[in-house]
Amino acid sequence: MAPRMPSAPPRPIAPGDVVAAFSEQLGQWSAAQITDLSQQWKTAGVLELDWSGPEPASVADLGQPAPLRLTHHGWRGSLSHVNCDWLLPRGCKVIATMPLLHPVQSMTFAGWRIGLQLAMQRRWDAGNYGPWHDPGQVTRSGAELSESLASPDGPRPDIWSLTVSGITSLDCALLAARYPALSRLSLSGNFGVLTSASALNQLARLKRLLINGLLGMDPADCLHPGHVPALELLELHNIPREYATVMRSRWRPQVPAGTRVAITGAREPEWLAENLGNPLRDWDGRAHISRTRFTSATAHYKATRTAIMQALSAADSEPATARLEQIGRQYAEMFNALDRRAPFTETVEREELIDALDLIINDAEAMTGKNHAAARKALLASVEKARDW
């Protein structure tokens, strides 16, 4: 039996409701009005208001509520009005209901970010026309962060948002000690390893946690709702299955309280052993790609990789170039056939298929110590000529 689709938002909201939330960008509370709800799309229209201040108890604390009009960075007086997931985040509260300030549906979709546009508009009005930069938001590579954490520097409570990519190994205990006031944390890697992941429970202010393509966590490392009571977004992808299972069971009951939970790509050790070197591995689990197609695509990629590596290991480069043209044509035709009955290669997949070939050539150059620019050009040109995707 198919699961019953919810007919109302998990947290009660209705058109006309005024909701307030604390904005890190403003350092104050800000507010918005719910303009409409879509049961089909599970979205809420959110009209941001031109107000910020101390935590409001009622709509009277907002003075004369008015919609926020945007003129910064190319906006031409448009209202800050978007459609968001209809789960009202845990950190938002309904303070009143009043007549709609703008009874028109928005055609724009975005995430909950009450206060961000107001902060950007005020910065623009003050004459700061450059790109938005908040000193409390930090982006680092995994190597940069690990080098920083190895230093004896003290805690950085001024940092509230940290994004780290390309992680090969990261000690979460060191991270939590250095950045104790984080409310947003995003960690990603090419199946790197997190150690002491249970230390993330020390981040009591955490509102958003995203982990993608990292291993090393087990059930004992799970976050506890009692330790991170403000968490309103939990996104996990390509993580160990046992960790994913416990996190799902622990956090799904928190959805009605305002925590959005998205956990996908729970991976068994056998899957990891099979796919760590597969650049198409993210296809496994995508909504529009079946498991059968993922398996076929992986087989096509592996056959192509073997053929390219064999061709480029030969001493004579000219036959290799001709052979690469043939391999590229076969690669394009294999995916033409796979895509023909029910097309699934959208823009992202097309780019990934080309990137996979580039990766093979890069590996061949590293293995042989030779420059294979001519072979790369021949391969990609023949793919471009023969592909229908």
N, C-alpha and C positions, 0 to 999 in steps of 0.2 A: 504494500500500500504506500502510495506517495505521501511524503510528509505534508501536513496541513500548513498552508501558507498563512502567516499572521495577517489578521485583518486590521490591526491597529499597532501603533508604535509600542515597543516594549515598555518605555516610560511614557506615561500619559502626557500628550501635548495636543493642542488643537489650534486651528487658525485663530489669530488674534492674540494668542499668548505672547507675553513679553518675557524673554529669558535673559538672564545675566550670567556672566562668567568672568573670572579673573584673566587678564591678558598679560603674559610675560613681556610682550613687546611694549606695552604701555606702562606696566608697573601699577596698573589700576584695574578696576572692574569696568566692563563695557557691556553693551546690551544689544539685543536684536528682537525682531518680531517674527513669529511664525505666520506666514502668509497663506499657506495651503499645504495639504498632504496628498500624496499620490500612493494609493494602495497598489497600483500596478508596478510602480518603480521602487516602492518602499523609500520614498524621499519626502523631505520637508522643505518648503520654500523658506529661506532665511533672509530677512531684510535687516541689514545692519543699521544701527542707530548712531547718530552723531552725538555721542555722549560717552564720558568716562568719569570715574570718581570712586569714592569709597563704596564698599559693598552695599548695594541698595536693598531696602526692606520692602519697598512698594514702588509703584510707578510714579508716585509723587516725588520720590528722590531723584527722578530723571529730569525734573523741570518740565519743559515743553518738548516732549519727544518728537524728533524729526528724523527722516531717513538720511543716511549718509550718502552724499553725492561725491563722486570721485573725479578729480581733474589731474591726478598725478600720472606721470609716465604714459601719456597718450590717451588717458581716459578723457572723455569730453562731457563731463557732467552726468554720466550714467549713475544710476543708483547701485549701491553695493548690495546686490540681490542675487543669491545663488540657490541651487538645490543641493541639499546635503542628505546623507543617510538619515533616515527618520529616527534612528536611535539617538535620543538626546544624551550627550556625553555626561558622565558622572559629575563633572565639575560645573555643569550648568544648572541653574535653578529657575523655575517659573516664579515670577514675582507679581504678575497681574495679567489680566485680559482686557483688551481695549479694542475699539473699532480699527479695522485695517487701515494702515497708512498708505498702502499701495496695493489695491486689490487686483493685481495682474500677476500671472505666473511668469517665473523666470525660465529662460531657455539655457541657462548656464549651470554646470555641475561642478562642485568643489567639495573639499572637506570642511569640517567645522573649524573655524578660525576666527571667532568673534574677537575683534579688537585689532587684528593685523592690518586690515585696510585703513582703519582709522589712524593707526600709528604711522603708516606710510603717508597718508594724506597730510597729517600734521607736520611731518618731516618736510614734505614738499612745500607746504605753505610757509615754512620757516626759511625756505631758500636752499634747502639741501636737495639738489636735483640728481645726485649720483645714484648708483645702484644701492638697494637696501642692504645695510649691514648692521647687525646687532652684535656688539662685543661679547654678549653672553652666549652667542651661538658659535660653536667651533666645529670645523671639519678637518679630519686628519686621515692619513693613510694608516694602515695597521702598523707599518714600520715606524712611522713618525710617532704614533702614540706609544708604542713599546719603548722607544728611545726616551721619550719624555718621562714615562712612568719609572724608568730606571734611575732617574735623577732623584736627589734628596729633597726636592721642592716640597713645600707643604700643600695643604688642601686648597682647592680653588672654588670656594662657595659662590663666586660671581658667575660661574658658567652654569647655565640652565639647560642648554641643548648641545648634544655631542653626536656627531655622525662620523663613523669610522668604517672605511671600506678597505678591501684587500687584506683582510686579517689572515695571517698564517698561524699565529699563536697569541693569545691575549689572556692575561691574568685578571679576572674580574674583581678580585679582592683589591688589587692595586688601583684599578679603575674607580671602584666605589670609594676608596679612601681619598683619592685625589679630587674627585668630583662629587662631593656628598650631596649637593643641592640640585642634581639633575632632575628635570621634569620630562625631558625627551631624550631618548637614547636609541640610536640606530646602529646596529652592528652587522656587517656583511663580509663574506669572503668566499673563496673558491674551495669550500670545504676545509677551511682552517679549523683550529681547535680553540675552544674556550675552556679555561681551567677556573676552578673555584666559582662557577656560575651561581652558586647559592648566595654569594656575596651581593648579588643584585638586590636581594631582600633588604639590604641596608639603605637603599635609595628610597626613603620614605615619601619623598615628594614626587616620585615618578608618575607621570600621566600617560606617556606613550613609550612603548617598547617594541622595536622591530628587530628581529634576528633572521638572517637569510644566509643559507649556505655555510653553516658552522656546525661543528661536531664537538664531542667531549662532554656534553651534558647528559646526566642520567636523572631518574625520578627524584633523587634526593636533592637535586639542584633547583627544583621547581619554585616559582614565586608563590608566596602566600598572600591572599587578599588582606589578611590582617596586618601584614608588614608593608604593603604598598597600597594603602586604602584609596589613593587618588587615581589609580590606574583606569584610564578610559579607552585605551586602544592597545590591543595585543595582537601583533602580526608575526607569525612564525612560518618560515618556509624552508624546505630542505634541511631538516634537522633530524636527530635520531628518533626512531619511532617510539621507544619507551618513554622518552622525555615528552614527546608530543602527546601521547595518550594521557599521561597524568596531568599535563598542563590543560588539555581540553576538558577533562573531567573536573578540574579544580576551578576553571574560570568560566565555563559556560553558564553555571548558575548565577554568575555575576552580570550577565547581559541585562536582565530587567533593572539592575541598579545603574546601568549606564556604561558598561564596559563592552566595547565592540571587540569581538574575538574572531580572528581569521587564522586558522592553522591548516596549512596544506603541505604536501610533499614530505610526509613522515617516512623516513627512509630506513629500511632494514640493512644490516651489515652486508648482506649478499648483494643488494642493489648498489650499494656504494662501491663494493669491489668491482662490480661489472661496469659502472658508469662514471667513475671518477675522471677518466680521460675522455669522456664523450661530451663534445661541445653542444650536442643537442639534448642533453639530459633534462633540461628544464621543460622540454615538450611533454615529459611524462607527468600527467596531472592537469595540463591545460584543458580548459573546459571544452574547446572545440577540436581537440586532438584525441582520438581514441587510443587505447593502449595498443591495439593492433597496429595502428599507423605509427605510433612511436617505435614499436619493435621493428617494423619494416624500415623506417627511416634510419634507425640505428644500424641495421644490417647494411643498408646502402652506404652509409657514411664509412663504416669499417672496411667494406670492400674497396671503396674509393681510396681510403687512406693507404691500404696495403698496396694497391696498384701504383699510387703516386710515389710512395717510398721506394718501391722496387725500381720504378723507372728512373728516379733521380739518383739511385745508388750506382747506376751504370756509369762507365767511364766516358762514353761518347755523349756529349750534350745535345748534338743535333737530333739523333733518334729520340732522345728523351723529350725534346720539345715537341716533336711530331706525336709522340705517344701521349703527351699531356693534352694535346688537342683532342685526341680520341677519348681520353678519360673524361675530360670536361664535357664532351658531348654526351657520353654515356651517363654521367652524373645528372645532367639536365634532363635527359630522357627518362631516367628512373623516377625522378621526382615529378616529371610531367605526368607519368602514368599513375603515381600515387595520389596526385592531386586532381586527377581528371573526373572521377565519379562524383565527388563532393569536395570542392575546393576548400582547403584549409590554410594554405600558405598566404597569410596576410603580410603586411609590411615588416613586422618584427621577424617572422619566420624566414622571409626572403633574405633579410640582412644576416640572419644567423646561418643560413645555408652558405652564403658567400664567405662569411667570417670563418666558417669551419674549414673551407678550402685554404684560406690565408694561413690559418693555424697549422695546417699540414705542411705547407711550404716552409713556414718558419721553423718547424721542427726538423724538416729535411735539411735546411741550411745549417742548423745547429749540429745535426748529426754528421753531415759531410764536410762542414767547414767551407762550403762553397756558396757563392751568390747565385741564386736561381731566378734572377729577375726575368729572364727571357721565358723560362718555363712557367713562371707565375702569370705573366702576361698572356701566354698562349692558352693556359688553362682557363683563366677567367674570361677571356674573349670567346672561347668556344662555348662556355656555359651561357654567356650572355646571348650568343647567337641562337642556341638551341632551346633555351628554356621558355616555357609558357607561363610559369609562375612569376 
